[in-house]
């Protein structure tokens, strides 16, 4: 069994901060103009589906786009 250097965990938390910052920026731009549940749904979709797709393309080289 090989020991990991912790790079994967550091990378996970580094990228998670970006995933958390994106909805915060959007919600700050539409503060007091939007209802809570649609913003919550949009945040969920962004963080669960859209962000991982583009994060995988840019940071992990998925789909061969960065190759």
trRosetta pair geometry for C-beta under 8 A, 3 or more apart (Angstrom, degrees):
i j d omega theta_ij theta_ji phi_ij phi_ji
4 7 7.2 -122 172 31 94 77
4 8 6.1 -41 -178 16 140 116
4 9 7.9 112 122 -12 131 99
6 9 5.3 -54 -164 42 64 113
6 10 5.9 65 140 -22 84 103
7 10 5.7 -58 -146 40 32 110
7 11 6.0 33 156 -20 68 109
8 11 5.7 -55 -146 38 28 111
8 12 6.3 34 153 -25 63 105
9 12 5.5 -48 -147 30 32 115
9 13 6.6 23 158 -10 64 104
10 13 6.2 -60 -150 41 30 103
10 14 6.1 34 152 -23 65 110
11 14 5.5 -54 -143 37 30 116
11 15 6.2 21 161 -11 66 108
11 59 7.9 154 -172 167 115 136
12 15 6.3 -64 -149 42 24 101
12 16 6.1 27 153 -24 63 111
13 16 5.3 -50 -139 35 33 117
13 17 6.8 44 157 -28 62 95
14 17 6.2 -51 -163 21 29 110
14 18 7.6 22 144 -10 58 100
15 18 5.7 -50 -160 33 45 112
15 19 6.5 46 144 -19 70 103
15 55 5.8 94 -165 -158 126 137
15 59 6.7 -101 -96 11 131 173
16 19 5.3 -51 -147 37 40 115
16 20 6.3 37 153 -17 68 104
17 20 5.7 -56 -148 40 32 109
17 21 6.1 34 153 -24 66 109
18 21 5.5 -54 -140 35 33 112
18 22 6.6 42 161 -31 64 98
18 51 7.6 167 116 -160 94 125
18 55 7.5 147 89 -99 131 120
19 22 6.4 -43 -151 18 28 112
19 47 5.1 91 178 -136 103 91
19 51 5.0 120 -117 144 89 159
19 52 7.9 25 -103 -58 129 70
19 55 7.5 -30 -69 -55 101 149
20 23 7.1 -63 -164 40 35 97
20 24 6.5 32 148 -18 67 116
20 47 7.6 45 -79 -113 44 129
21 24 5.4 -64 -149 40 38 115
21 25 6.2 38 157 -23 73 104
22 25 6.1 -55 -151 32 28 108
22 26 6.6 22 155 -12 63 108
22 46 6.1 -145 115 150 127 132
22 47 7.4 168 64 -79 117 79
22 51 6.4 -174 27 -89 158 127
23 26 5.5 -56 -144 42 37 111
23 27 5.9 33 160 -17 72 108
23 39 8.0 117 -167 171 103 88
23 42 7.7 150 -123 108 102 85
23 43 4.0 58 -130 -126 144 99
23 46 6.0 154 -71 73 95 138
23 47 6.4 -41 -30 -46 126 110
24 27 6.0 -55 -139 41 27 105
24 28 6.3 31 157 -22 61 108
25 28 5.8 -57 -150 34 28 113
25 29 6.7 26 153 -19 62 107
26 29 5.8 -60 -155 34 32 111
26 30 6.6 -5 160 9 67 109
26 39 7.9 174 117 -149 106 97
26 42 7.5 -119 128 122 148 125
26 43 7.8 -175 70 -87 129 81
26 46 7.7 165 8 -42 156 172
27 30 6.3 -72 -141 53 33 88
27 31 6.5 68 154 -71 66 77
27 34 7.9 -111 -133 57 68 131
27 39 5.7 86 -107 -173 99 133
27 43 7.3 3 -52 -74 118 120
28 31 5.8 -11 -148 -33 33 115
30 33 4.9 -103 -173 62 72 109
30 34 4.6 32 143 -11 121 122
30 39 7.1 -172 88 -100 127 121
31 34 7.9 -61 -102 29 14 90
34 38 6.2 -112 179 77 106 112
34 39 5.1 108 120 -55 130 113
35 38 5.3 76 70 18 95 103
35 39 6.9 -172 88 -6 47 94
36 39 6.0 -72 -155 42 29 108
36 40 6.0 29 154 -23 69 110
37 40 5.3 -49 -140 36 35 116
37 41 6.3 37 158 -20 66 102
38 41 5.6 -51 -145 36 34 112
38 42 6.3 33 155 -17 66 105
39 42 5.7 -53 -144 39 32 110
39 43 6.2 38 153 -22 64 105
40 43 5.6 -52 -147 35 29 114
40 44 6.5 32 153 -20 63 104
41 44 5.7 -52 -149 34 32 113
41 45 6.5 28 155 -15 65 106
42 45 5.8 -54 -146 39 32 109
42 46 6.2 33 155 -20 65 108
43 46 5.8 -57 -145 37 28 110
43 47 6.1 12 164 -6 66 112
44 47 6.4 -64 -139 45 23 98
44 48 5.5 4 170 -4 64 123
45 48 6.3 -63 -126 47 20 100
45 49 5.6 -35 -169 33 61 115
45 50 6.5 49 140 -10 76 107
46 49 7.5 -71 -112 53 7 74
46 50 5.0 -45 -137 47 49 121
46 51 5.8 60 157 -27 68 102
47 50 7.9 6 -22 49 15 82
47 51 5.5 -8 -125 22 35 136
48 51 7.9 82 24 38 18 97
48 52 7.3 -32 167 0 26 120
49 52 6.7 -73 -150 38 15 102
49 53 6.6 14 161 -20 57 112
50 53 6.0 -61 -157 31 29 113
50 54 6.7 7 160 -2 66 109
51 54 6.3 -68 -147 46 31 98
51 55 5.6 31 159 -21 70 114
52 55 5.5 -55 -133 43 30 114
52 56 6.0 35 163 -24 65 107
53 56 6.0 -61 -155 34 22 110
53 57 6.7 19 151 -16 60 107
54 57 5.5 -49 -147 35 38 113
54 58 6.2 21 160 -8 70 109
55 58 6.2 -64 -140 45 27 98
55 59 5.6 -16 178 19 68 117
55 60 7.5 48 133 2 69 102
56 59 7.0 -62 -111 54 18 83
56 60 4.9 -41 -152 46 58 121
56 62 3.9 3 149 11 102 142
56 63 7.6 88 117 -4 104 98
57 60 7.6 10 -22 54 8 77
57 61 7.7 32 -163 -127 34 11
57 62 5.4 -79 -82 62 47 89
57 63 5.8 -25 -106 39 91 118
57 65 5.2 7 -161 43 105 136
57 66 6.8 144 169 -28 66 102
58 66 6.9 119 -128 -65 33 131
61 64 7.4 33 169 -94 80 29
61 65 7.8 -165 -155 51 49 67
61 66 4.8 -101 -116 58 73 121
61 67 6.5 87 -163 -61 108 77
62 65 7.7 12 86 16 53 97
64 67 4.7 -34 -159 5 69 130
